Amino acid sequence: MSAEQLRRMQALAEDFAQVWNAPTTRSVDRQRLLGQLVEDVTVLREV
């Protein structure tokens, strides 16, 4: 990751709530944001 990419990711992390709640942020954009933050999710069902 370049220094510029790292700087942009840090800026996004600092402004995440603002970006997430912006009226211009679409559902597909939110899904992409989550995809960048979450690498793996495992759901276990207890019976």
mmCIF entry with sequence, helices, sheets and N, C-alpha, C, O atoms, coordinates in Angstrom:
data_MODEL
# 
_entry.id   MODEL 
# 
_entity.id                         1 
_entity.type                       polymer 
_entity.pdbx_number_of_molecules   1 
# 
_entity_poly.entity_id                      1 
_entity_poly.type                           'polypeptide(L)' 
_entity_poly.nstd_linkage                   no 
_entity_poly.nstd_monomer                   no 
_entity_poly.pdbx_seq_one_letter_code       MSAEQLRRMQALAEDFAQVWNAPTTRSVDRQRLLGQLVEDVTVLREV 
_entity_poly.pdbx_seq_one_letter_code_can   MSAEQLRRMQALAEDFAQVWNAPTTRSVDRQRLLGQLVEDVTVLREV 
_entity_poly.pdbx_strand_id                 A 
# 
loop_
_entity_poly_seq.entity_id 
_entity_poly_seq.num 
_entity_poly_seq.mon_id 
_entity_poly_seq.hetero 
1 1  MET n 
1 2  SER n 
1 3  ALA n 
1 4  GLU n 
1 5  GLN n 
1 6  LEU n 
1 7  ARG n 
1 8  ARG n 
1 9  MET n 
1 10 GLN n 
1 11 ALA n 
1 12 LEU n 
1 13 ALA n 
1 14 GLU n 
1 15 ASP n 
1 16 PHE n 
1 17 ALA n 
1 18 GLN n 
1 19 VAL n 
1 20 TRP n 
1 21 ASN n 
1 22 ALA n 
1 23 PRO n 
1 24 THR n 
1 25 THR n 
1 26 ARG n 
1 27 SER n 
1 28 VAL n 
1 29 ASP n 
1 30 ARG n 
1 31 GLN n 
1 32 ARG n 
1 33 LEU n 
1 34 LEU n 
1 35 GLY n 
1 36 GLN n 
1 37 LEU n 
1 38 VAL n 
1 39 GLU n 
1 40 ASP n 
1 41 VAL n 
1 42 THR n 
1 43 VAL n 
1 44 LEU n 
1 45 ARG n 
1 46 GLU n 
1 47 VAL n 
# 
_struct_asym.id          A 
_struct_asym.entity_id   1 
# 
loop_
_struct_conf.conf_type_id 
_struct_conf.id 
_struct_conf.pdbx_PDB_helix_id 
_struct_conf.beg_label_comp_id 
_struct_conf.beg_label_asym_id 
_struct_conf.beg_label_seq_id 
_struct_conf.pdbx_beg_PDB_ins_code 
_struct_conf.end_label_comp_id 
_struct_conf.end_label_asym_id 
_struct_conf.end_label_seq_id 
_struct_conf.pdbx_end_PDB_ins_code 
_struct_conf.beg_auth_comp_id 
_struct_conf.beg_auth_asym_id 
_struct_conf.beg_auth_seq_id 
_struct_conf.end_auth_comp_id 
_struct_conf.end_auth_asym_id 
_struct_conf.end_auth_seq_id 
_struct_conf.pdbx_PDB_helix_class 
_struct_conf.details 
_struct_conf.pdbx_PDB_helix_length 
HELX_P HELX_P1 AA1 ALA A 3  ? GLU A 14 ? ALA A 3  GLU A 14 1 ? 12 
HELX_P HELX_P2 AA2 PHE A 16 ? ASN A 21 ? PHE A 16 ASN A 21 1 ? 6  
HELX_P HELX_P3 AA3 SER A 27 ? LEU A 37 ? SER A 27 LEU A 37 1 ? 11 
# 
_struct_conf_type.id          HELX_P 
_struct_conf_type.criteria    ? 
_struct_conf_type.reference   ? 
# 
loop_
_atom_site.group_PDB 
_atom_site.id 
_atom_site.type_symbol 
_atom_site.label_atom_id 
_atom_site.label_alt_id 
_atom_site.label_comp_id 
_atom_site.label_asym_id 
_atom_site.label_entity_id 
_atom_site.label_seq_id 
_atom_site.pdbx_PDB_ins_code 
_atom_site.Cartn_x 
_atom_site.Cartn_y 
_atom_site.Cartn_z 
_atom_site.occupancy 
_atom_site.B_iso_or_equiv 
_atom_site.pdbx_formal_charge 
_atom_site.auth_seq_id 
_atom_site.auth_comp_id 
_atom_site.auth_asym_id 
_atom_site.auth_atom_id 
_atom_site.pdbx_PDB_model_num 
ATOM 1   N N  . MET A 1 1  ? 0.849   -1.166  0.000  1.00 0.00 ? 1  MET A N  1 
ATOM 2   C CA . MET A 1 1  ? 0.000   0.000   0.000  1.00 0.00 ? 1  MET A CA 1 
ATOM 3   C C  . MET A 1 1  ? 0.900   1.236   0.000  1.00 0.00 ? 1  MET A C  1 
ATOM 4   O O  . MET A 1 1  ? 1.853   1.329   0.774  1.00 0.00 ? 1  MET A O  1 
ATOM 5   N N  . SER A 1 2  ? 0.585   2.159   -0.862 1.00 0.00 ? 2  SER A N  1 
ATOM 6   C CA . SER A 1 2  ? 1.393   3.380   -0.937 1.00 0.00 ? 2  SER A CA 1 
ATOM 7   C C  . SER A 1 2  ? 1.074   4.306   0.234  1.00 0.00 ? 2  SER A C  1 
ATOM 8   O O  . SER A 1 2  ? 0.062   4.135   0.915  1.00 0.00 ? 2  SER A O  1 
ATOM 9   N N  . ALA A 1 3  ? 1.920   5.256   0.455  1.00 0.00 ? 3  ALA A N  1 
ATOM 10  C CA . ALA A 1 3  ? 1.707   6.224   1.534  1.00 0.00 ? 3  ALA A CA 1 
ATOM 11  C C  . ALA A 1 3  ? 0.416   6.998   1.305  1.00 0.00 ? 3  ALA A C  1 
ATOM 12  O O  . ALA A 1 3  ? -0.303  7.306   2.255  1.00 0.00 ? 3  ALA A O  1 
ATOM 13  N N  . GLU A 1 4  ? 0.121   7.311   0.050  1.00 0.00 ? 4  GLU A N  1 
ATOM 14  C CA . GLU A 1 4  ? -1.118  8.046   -0.274 1.00 0.00 ? 4  GLU A CA 1 
ATOM 15  C C  . GLU A 1 4  ? -2.350  7.195   0.004  1.00 0.00 ? 4  GLU A C  1 
ATOM 16  O O  . GLU A 1 4  ? -3.339  7.693   0.542  1.00 0.00 ? 4  GLU A O  1 
ATOM 17  N N  . GLN A 1 5  ? -2.299  5.926   -0.357 1.00 0.00 ? 5  GLN A N  1 
ATOM 18  C CA . GLN A 1 5  ? -3.428  5.033   -0.073 1.00 0.00 ? 5  GLN A CA 1 
ATOM 19  C C  . GLN A 1 5  ? -3.646  4.882   1.423  1.00 0.00 ? 5  GLN A C  1 
ATOM 20  O O  . GLN A 1 5  ? -4.783  4.882   1.894  1.00 0.00 ? 5  GLN A O  1 
ATOM 21  N N  . LEU A 1 6  ? -2.568  4.755   2.163  1.00 0.00 ? 6  LEU A N  1 
ATOM 22  C CA . LEU A 1 6  ? -2.663  4.645   3.617  1.00 0.00 ? 6  LEU A CA 1 
ATOM 23  C C  . LEU A 1 6  ? -3.270  5.910   4.211  1.00 0.00 ? 6  LEU A C  1 
ATOM 24  O O  . LEU A 1 6  ? -4.128  5.831   5.090  1.00 0.00 ? 6  LEU A O  1 
ATOM 25  N N  . ARG A 1 7  ? -2.841  7.056   3.749  1.00 0.00 ? 7  ARG A N  1 
ATOM 26  C CA . ARG A 1 7  ? -3.377  8.328   4.233  1.00 0.00 ? 7  ARG A CA 1 
ATOM 27  C C  . ARG A 1 7  ? -4.871  8.434   3.946  1.00 0.00 ? 7  ARG A C  1 
ATOM 28  O O  . ARG A 1 7  ? -5.634  8.902   4.791  1.00 0.00 ? 7  ARG A O  1 
ATOM 29  N N  . ARG A 1 8  ? -5.289  8.000   2.759  1.00 0.00 ? 8  ARG A N  1 
ATOM 30  C CA . ARG A 1 8  ? -6.712  8.065   2.400  1.00 0.00 ? 8  ARG A CA 1 
ATOM 31  C C  . ARG A 1 8  ? -7.543  7.098   3.229  1.00 0.00 ? 8  ARG A C  1 
ATOM 32  O O  . ARG A 1 8  ? -8.668  7.423   3.610  1.00 0.00 ? 8  ARG A O  1 
ATOM 33  N N  . MET A 1 9  ? -7.008  5.914   3.516  1.00 0.00 ? 9  MET A N  1 
ATOM 34  C CA . MET A 1 9  ? -7.726  4.953   4.358  1.00 0.00 ? 9  MET A CA 1 
ATOM 35  C C  . MET A 1 9  ? -7.869  5.473   5.782  1.00 0.00 ? 9  MET A C  1 
ATOM 36  O O  . MET A 1 9  ? -8.914  5.290   6.406  1.00 0.00 ? 9  MET A O  1 
ATOM 37  N N  . GLN A 1 10 ? -6.839  6.114   6.296  1.00 0.00 ? 10 GLN A N  1 
ATOM 38  C CA . GLN A 1 10 ? -6.903  6.687   7.643  1.00 0.00 ? 10 GLN A CA 1 
ATOM 39  C C  . GLN A 1 10 ? -7.933  7.819   7.690  1.00 0.00 ? 10 GLN A C  1 
ATOM 40  O O  . GLN A 1 10 ? -8.674  7.940   8.665  1.00 0.00 ? 10 GLN A O  1 
ATOM 41  N N  . ALA A 1 11 ? -7.981  8.630   6.663  1.00 0.00 ? 11 ALA A N  1 
ATOM 42  C CA . ALA A 1 11 ? -8.959  9.716   6.609  1.00 0.00 ? 11 ALA A CA 1 
ATOM 43  C C  . ALA A 1 11 ? -10.373 9.154   6.568  1.00 0.00 ? 11 ALA A C  1 
ATOM 44  O O  . ALA A 1 11 ? -11.269 9.682   7.225  1.00 0.00 ? 11 ALA A O  1 
ATOM 45  N N  . LEU A 1 12 ? -10.579 8.087   5.800  1.00 0.00 ? 12 LEU A N  1 
ATOM 46  C CA . LEU A 1 12 ? -11.896 7.460   5.743  1.00 0.00 ? 12 LEU A CA 1 
ATOM 47  C C  . LEU A 1 12 ? -12.288 6.905   7.102  1.00 0.00 ? 12 LEU A C  1 
ATOM 48  O O  . LEU A 1 12 ? -13.432 7.064   7.527  1.00 0.00 ? 12 LEU A O  1 
ATOM 49  N N  . ALA A 1 13 ? -11.370 6.268   7.780  1.00 0.00 ? 13 ALA A N  1 
ATOM 50  C CA . ALA A 1 13 ? -11.663 5.718   9.107  1.00 0.00 ? 13 ALA A CA 1 
ATOM 51  C C  . ALA A 1 13 ? -12.067 6.815   10.080 1.00 0.00 ? 13 ALA A C  1 
ATOM 52  O O  . ALA A 1 13 ? -12.960 6.619   10.903 1.00 0.00 ? 13 ALA A O  1 
ATOM 53  N N  . GLU A 1 14 ? -11.421 7.956   9.989  1.00 0.00 ? 14 GLU A N  1 
ATOM 54  C CA . GLU A 1 14 ? -11.742 9.071   10.880 1.00 0.00 ? 14 GLU A CA 1 
ATOM 55  C C  . GLU A 1 14 ? -13.111 9.673   10.561 1.00 0.00 ? 14 GLU A C  1 
ATOM 56  O O  . GLU A 1 14 ? -13.785 10.178  11.458 1.00 0.00 ? 14 GLU A O  1 
ATOM 57  N N  . ASP A 1 15 ? -13.527 9.624   9.296  1.00 0.00 ? 15 ASP A N  1 
ATOM 58  C CA . ASP A 1 15 ? -14.790 10.226  8.867  1.00 0.00 ? 15 ASP A CA 1 
ATOM 59  C C  . ASP A 1 15 ? -15.870 9.183   8.573  1.00 0.00 ? 15 ASP A C  1 
ATOM 60  O O  . ASP A 1 15 ? -16.856 9.489   7.902  1.00 0.00 ? 15 ASP A O  1 
ATOM 61  N N  . PHE A 1 16 ? -15.693 7.953   9.067  1.00 0.00 ? 16 PHE A N  1 
ATOM 62  C CA . PHE A 1 16 ? -16.578 6.859   8.684  1.00 0.00 ? 16 PHE A CA 1 
ATOM 63  C C  . PHE A 1 16 ? -18.045 7.168   8.977  1.00 0.00 ? 16 PHE A C  1 
ATOM 64  O O  . PHE A 1 16 ? -18.888 6.980   8.100  1.00 0.00 ? 16 PHE A O  1 
ATOM 65  N N  . ALA A 1 17 ? -18.370 7.626   10.162 1.00 0.00 ? 17 ALA A N  1 
ATOM 66  C CA . ALA A 1 17 ? -19.771 7.891   10.510 1.00 0.00 ? 17 ALA A CA 1 
ATOM 67  C C  . ALA A 1 17 ? -20.370 8.950   9.595  1.00 0.00 ? 17 ALA A C  1 
ATOM 68  O O  . ALA A 1 17 ? -21.525 8.844   9.183  1.00 0.00 ? 17 ALA A O  1 
ATOM 69  N N  . GLN A 1 18 ? -19.594 9.952   9.285  1.00 0.00 ? 18 GLN A N  1 
ATOM 70  C CA . GLN A 1 18 ? -20.077 11.017  8.405  1.00 0.00 ? 18 GLN A CA 1 
ATOM 71  C C  . GLN A 1 18 ? -20.351 10.466  6.994  1.00 0.00 ? 18 GLN A C  1 
ATOM 72  O O  . GLN A 1 18 ? -21.371 10.784  6.384  1.00 0.00 ? 18 GLN A O  1 
ATOM 73  N N  . VAL A 1 19 ? -19.441 9.651   6.495  1.00 0.00 ? 19 VAL A N  1 
ATOM 74  C CA . VAL A 1 19 ? -19.623 9.057   5.166  1.00 0.00 ? 19 VAL A CA 1 
ATOM 75  C C  . VAL A 1 19 ? -20.814 8.104   5.174  1.00 0.00 ? 19 VAL A C  1 
ATOM 76  O O  . VAL A 1 19 ? -21.638 8.132   4.260  1.00 0.00 ? 19 VAL A O  1 
ATOM 77  N N  . TRP A 1 20 ? -20.908 7.263   6.196  1.00 0.00 ? 20 TRP A N  1 
ATOM 78  C CA . TRP A 1 20 ? -21.976 6.264   6.294  1.00 0.00 ? 20 TRP A CA 1 
ATOM 79  C C  . TRP A 1 20 ? -23.351 6.934   6.320  1.00 0.00 ? 20 TRP A C  1 
ATOM 80  O O  . TRP A 1 20 ? -24.279 6.462   5.664  1.00 0.00 ? 20 TRP A O  1 
ATOM 81  N N  . ASN A 1 21 ? -23.489 8.030   7.070  1.00 0.00 ? 21 ASN A N  1 
ATOM 82  C CA . ASN A 1 21 ? -24.780 8.685   7.250  1.00 0.00 ? 21 ASN A CA 1 
ATOM 83  C C  . ASN A 1 21 ? -25.086 9.764   6.218  1.00 0.00 ? 21 ASN A C  1 
ATOM 84  O O  . ASN A 1 21 ? -26.159 10.366  6.262  1.00 0.00 ? 21 ASN A O  1 
ATOM 85  N N  . ALA A 1 22 ? -24.181 10.017  5.307  1.00 0.00 ? 22 ALA A N  1 
ATOM 86  C CA . ALA A 1 22 ? -24.401 11.049  4.295  1.00 0.00 ? 22 ALA A CA 1 
ATOM 87  C C  . ALA A 1 22 ? -25.591 10.673  3.410  1.00 0.00 ? 22 ALA A C  1 
ATOM 88  O O  . ALA A 1 22 ? -25.723 9.514   3.018  1.00 0.00 ? 22 ALA A O  1 
ATOM 89  N N  . PRO A 1 23 ? -26.442 11.620  3.098  1.00 0.00 ? 23 PRO A N  1 
ATOM 90  C CA . PRO A 1 23 ? -27.605 11.325  2.250  1.00 0.00 ? 23 PRO A CA 1 
ATOM 91  C C  . PRO A 1 23 ? -27.211 10.865  0.843  1.00 0.00 ? 23 PRO A C  1 
ATOM 92  O O  . PRO A 1 23 ? -28.019 10.247  0.151  1.00 0.00 ? 23 PRO A O  1 
ATOM 93  N N  . THR A 1 24 ? -26.005 11.153  0.421  1.00 0.00 ? 24 THR A N  1 
ATOM 94  C CA . THR A 1 24 ? -25.544 10.746  -0.908 1.00 0.00 ? 24 THR A CA 1 
ATOM 95  C C  . THR A 1 24 ? -24.941 9.345   -0.930 1.00 0.00 ? 24 THR A C  1 
ATOM 96  O O  . THR A 1 24 ? -24.627 8.828   -2.002 1.00 0.00 ? 24 THR A O  1 
ATOM 97  N N  . THR A 1 25 ? -24.774 8.721   0.243  1.00 0.00 ? 25 THR A N  1 
ATOM 98  C CA . THR A 1 25 ? -24.208 7.368   0.309  1.00 0.00 ? 25 THR A CA 1 
ATOM 99  C C  . THR A 1 25 ? -25.324 6.362   0.047  1.00 0.00 ? 25 THR A C  1 
ATOM 100 O O  . THR A 1 25 ? -26.297 6.278   0.796  1.00 0.00 ? 25 THR A O  1 
ATOM 101 N N  . ARG A 1 26 ? -25.160 5.600   -1.036 1.00 0.00 ? 26 ARG A N  1 
ATOM 102 C CA . ARG A 1 26 ? -26.168 4.608   -1.415 1.00 0.00 ? 26 ARG A CA 1 
ATOM 103 C C  . ARG A 1 26 ? -25.923 3.292   -0.675 1.00 0.00 ? 26 ARG A C  1 
ATOM 104 O O  . ARG A 1 26 ? -24.852 3.082   -0.105 1.00 0.00 ? 26 ARG A O  1 
ATOM 105 N N  . SER A 1 27 ? -26.907 2.425   -0.691 1.00 0.00 ? 27 SER A N  1 
ATOM 106 C CA . SER A 1 27 ? -26.779 1.122   -0.037 1.00 0.00 ? 27 SER A CA 1 
ATOM 107 C C  . SER A 1 27 ? -25.598 0.339   -0.597 1.00 0.00 ? 27 SER A C  1 
ATOM 108 O O  . SER A 1 27 ? -24.863 -0.303  0.153  1.00 0.00 ? 27 SER A O  1 
ATOM 109 N N  . VAL A 1 28 ? -25.417 0.390   -1.903 1.00 0.00 ? 28 VAL A N  1 
ATOM 110 C CA . VAL A 1 28 ? -24.310 -0.334  -2.518 1.00 0.00 ? 28 VAL A CA 1 
ATOM 111 C C  . VAL A 1 28 ? -22.970 0.226   -2.037 1.00 0.00 ? 28 VAL A C  1 
ATOM 112 O O  . VAL A 1 28 ? -22.004 -0.520  -1.884 1.00 0.00 ? 28 VAL A O  1 
ATOM 113 N N  . ASP A 1 29 ? -22.911 1.527   -1.802 1.00 0.00 ? 29 ASP A N  1 
ATOM 114 C CA . ASP A 1 29 ? -21.687 2.133   -1.272 1.00 0.00 ? 29 ASP A CA 1 
ATOM 115 C C  . ASP A 1 29 ? -21.418 1.649   0.147  1.00 0.00 ? 29 ASP A C  1 
ATOM 116 O O  . ASP A 1 29 ? -20.271 1.393   0.512  1.00 0.00 ? 29 ASP A O  1 
ATOM 117 N N  . ARG A 1 30 ? -22.467 1.523   0.942  1.00 0.00 ? 30 ARG A N  1 
ATOM 118 C CA . ARG A 1 30 ? -22.309 1.029   2.315  1.00 0.00 ? 30 ARG A CA 1 
ATOM 119 C C  . ARG A 1 30 ? -21.821 -0.418  2.311  1.00 0.00 ? 30 ARG A C  1 
ATOM 120 O O  . ARG A 1 30 ? -20.988 -0.800  3.132  1.00 0.00 ? 30 ARG A O  1 
ATOM 121 N N  . GLN A 1 31 ? -22.341 -1.212  1.390  1.00 0.00 ? 31 GLN A N  1 
ATOM 122 C CA . GLN A 1 31 ? -21.892 -2.601  1.280  1.00 0.00 ? 31 GLN A CA 1 
ATOM 123 C C  . GLN A 1 31 ? -20.410 -2.649  0.932  1.00 0.00 ? 31 GLN A C  1 
ATOM 124 O O  . GLN A 1 31 ? -19.674 -3.474  1.473  1.00 0.00 ? 31 GLN A O  1 
ATOM 125 N N  . ARG A 1 32 ? -19.975 -1.788  0.049  1.00 0.00 ? 32 ARG A N  1 
ATOM 126 C CA . ARG A 1 32 ? -18.558 -1.757  -0.319 1.00 0.00 ? 32 ARG A CA 1 
ATOM 127 C C  . ARG A 1 32 ? -17.696 -1.301  0.843  1.00 0.00 ? 32 ARG A C  1 
ATOM 128 O O  . ARG A 1 32 ? -16.602 -1.824  1.055  1.00 0.00 ? 32 ARG A O  1 
ATOM 129 N N  . LEU A 1 33 ? -18.188 -0.326  1.596  1.00 0.00 ? 33 LEU A N  1 
ATOM 130 C CA . LEU A 1 33 ? -17.447 0.124   2.783  1.00 0.00 ? 33 LEU A CA 1 
ATOM 131 C C  . LEU A 1 33 ? -17.270 -1.024  3.765  1.00 0.00 ? 33 LEU A C  1 
ATOM 132 O O  . LEU A 1 33 ? -16.176 -1.241  4.288  1.00 0.00 ? 33 LEU A O  1 
ATOM 133 N N  . LEU A 1 34 ? -18.347 -1.756  4.013  1.00 0.00 ? 34 LEU A N  1 
ATOM 134 C CA . LEU A 1 34 ? -18.255 -2.898  4.924  1.00 0.00 ? 34 LEU A CA 1 
ATOM 135 C C  . LEU A 1 34 ? -17.300 -3.952  4.392  1.00 0.00 ? 34 LEU A C  1 
ATOM 136 O O  . LEU A 1 34 ? -16.545 -4.558  5.153  1.00 0.00 ? 34 LEU A O  1 
ATOM 137 N N  . GLY A 1 35 ? -17.336 -4.169  3.088  1.00 0.00 ? 35 GLY A N  1 
ATOM 138 C CA . GLY A 1 35 ? -16.429 -5.136  2.478  1.00 0.00 ? 35 GLY A CA 1 
ATOM 139 C C  . GLY A 1 35 ? -14.965 -4.769  2.677  1.00 0.00 ? 35 GLY A C  1 
ATOM 140 O O  . GLY A 1 35 ? -14.108 -5.647  2.778  1.00 0.00 ? 35 GLY A O  1 
ATOM 141 N N  . GLN A 1 36 ? -14.683 -3.484  2.734  1.00 0.00 ? 36 GLN A N  1 
ATOM 142 C CA . GLN A 1 36 ? -13.314 -3.039  2.968  1.00 0.00 ? 36 GLN A CA 1 
ATOM 143 C C  . GLN A 1 36 ? -12.900 -3.225  4.425  1.00 0.00 ? 36 GLN A C  1 
ATOM 144 O O  . GLN A 1 36 ? -11.719 -3.400  4.726  1.00 0.00 ? 36 GLN A O  1 
ATOM 145 N N  . LEU A 1 37 ? -13.883 -3.185  5.327  1.00 0.00 ? 37 LEU A N  1 
ATOM 146 C CA . LEU A 1 37 ? -13.585 -3.274  6.755  1.00 0.00 ? 37 LEU A CA 1 
ATOM 147 C C  . LEU A 1 37 ? -13.572 -4.701  7.287  1.00 0.00 ? 37 LEU A C  1 
ATOM 148 O O  . LEU A 1 37 ? -12.805 -5.027  8.192  1.00 0.00 ? 37 LEU A O  1 
ATOM 149 N N  . VAL A 1 38 ? -14.422 -5.543  6.723  1.00 0.00 ? 38 VAL A N  1 
ATOM 150 C CA . VAL A 1 38 ? -14.599 -6.896  7.250  1.00 0.00 ? 38 VAL A CA 1 
ATOM 151 C C  . VAL A 1 38 ? -13.989 -7.898  6.280  1.00 0.00 ? 38 VAL A C  1 
ATOM 152 O O  . VAL A 1 38 ? -14.384 -7.973  5.116  1.00 0.00 ? 38 VAL A O  1 
ATOM 153 N N  . GLU A 1 39 ? -13.042 -8.649  6.760  1.00 0.00 ? 39 GLU A N  1 
ATOM 154 C CA . GLU A 1 39 ? -12.394 -9.646  5.907  1.00 0.00 ? 39 GLU A CA 1 
ATOM 155 C C  . GLU A 1 39 ? -13.171 -10.949 5.896  1.00 0.00 ? 39 GLU A C  1 
ATOM 156 O O  . GLU A 1 39 ? -13.327 -11.571 4.845  1.00 0.00 ? 39 GLU A O  1 
ATOM 157 N N  . ASP A 1 40 ? -13.668 -11.375 7.072  1.00 0.00 ? 40 ASP A N  1 
ATOM 158 C CA . ASP A 1 40 ? -14.339 -12.663 7.153  1.00 0.00 ? 40 ASP A CA 1 
ATOM 159 C C  . ASP A 1 40 ? -15.330 -12.638 8.306  1.00 0.00 ? 40 ASP A C  1 
ATOM 160 O O  . ASP A 1 40 ? -15.041 -12.112 9.380  1.00 0.00 ? 40 ASP A O  1 
ATOM 161 N N  . VAL A 1 41 ? -16.496 -13.211 8.068  1.00 0.00 ? 41 VAL A N  1 
ATOM 162 C CA . VAL A 1 41 ? -17.508 -13.354 9.114  1.00 0.00 ? 41 VAL A CA 1 
ATOM 163 C C  . VAL A 1 41 ? -17.968 -14.802 9.089  1.00 0.00 ? 41 VAL A C  1 
ATOM 164 O O  . VAL A 1 41 ? -18.298 -15.343 8.034  1.00 0.00 ? 41 VAL A O  1 
ATOM 165 N N  . THR A 1 42 ? -17.987 -15.421 10.260 1.00 0.00 ? 42 THR A N  1 
ATOM 166 C CA . THR A 1 42 ? -18.491 -16.785 10.385 1.00 0.00 ? 42 THR A CA 1 
ATOM 167 C C  . THR A 1 42 ? -19.681 -16.761 11.324 1.00 0.00 ? 42 THR A C  1 
ATOM 168 O O  . THR A 1 42 ? -19.592 -16.275 12.452 1.00 0.00 ? 42 THR A O  1 
ATOM 169 N N  . VAL A 1 43 ? -20.799 -17.295 10.844 1.00 0.00 ? 43 VAL A N  1 
ATOM 170 C CA . VAL A 1 43 ? -22.011 -17.340 11.650 1.00 0.00 ? 43 VAL A CA 1 
ATOM 171 C C  . VAL A 1 43 ? -22.240 -18.785 12.049 1.00 0.00 ? 43 VAL A C  1 
ATOM 172 O O  . VAL A 1 43 ? -22.299 -19.669 11.194 1.00 0.00 ? 43 VAL A O  1 
ATOM 173 N N  . LEU A 1 44 ? -22.370 -19.027 13.349 1.00 0.00 ? 44 LEU A N  1 
ATOM 174 C CA . LEU A 1 44 ? -22.630 -20.364 13.851 1.00 0.00 ? 44 LEU A CA 1 
ATOM 175 C C  . LEU A 1 44 ? -24.044 -20.415 14.434 1.00 0.00 ? 44 LEU A C  1 
ATOM 176 O O  . LEU A 1 44 ? -24.457 -19.518 15.168 1.00 0.00 ? 44 LEU A O  1 
ATOM 177 N N  . ARG A 1 45 ? -24.752 -21.440 14.106 1.00 0.00 ? 45 ARG A N  1 
ATOM 178 C CA . ARG A 1 45 ? -26.103 -21.609 14.620 1.00 0.00 ? 45 ARG A CA 1 
ATOM 179 C C  . ARG A 1 45 ? -26.082 -22.673 15.703 1.00 0.00 ? 45 ARG A C  1 
ATOM 180 O O  . ARG A 1 45 ? -25.664 -23.807 15.471 1.00 0.00 ? 45 ARG A O  1 
ATOM 181 N N  . GLU A 1 46 ? -26.530 -22.299 16.869 1.00 0.00 ? 46 GLU A N  1 
ATOM 182 C CA . GLU A 1 46 ? -26.610 -23.272 17.959 1.00 0.00 ? 46 GLU A CA 1 
ATOM 183 C C  . GLU A 1 46 ? -27.990 -23.902 17.947 1.00 0.00 ? 46 GLU A C  1 
ATOM 184 O O  . GLU A 1 46 ? -29.001 -23.210 17.821 1.00 0.00 ? 46 GLU A O  1 
ATOM 185 N N  . VAL A 1 47 ? -28.025 -25.219 18.080 1.00 0.00 ? 47 VAL A N  1 
ATOM 186 C CA . VAL A 1 47 ? -29.300 -25.930 18.030 1.00 0.00 ? 47 VAL A CA 1 
ATOM 187 C C  . VAL A 1 47 ? -29.675 -26.422 19.401 1.00 0.00 ? 47 VAL A C  1 
ATOM 188 O O  . VAL A 1 47 ? -30.722 -27.048 19.567 1.00 0.00 ? 47 VAL A O  1 
# 
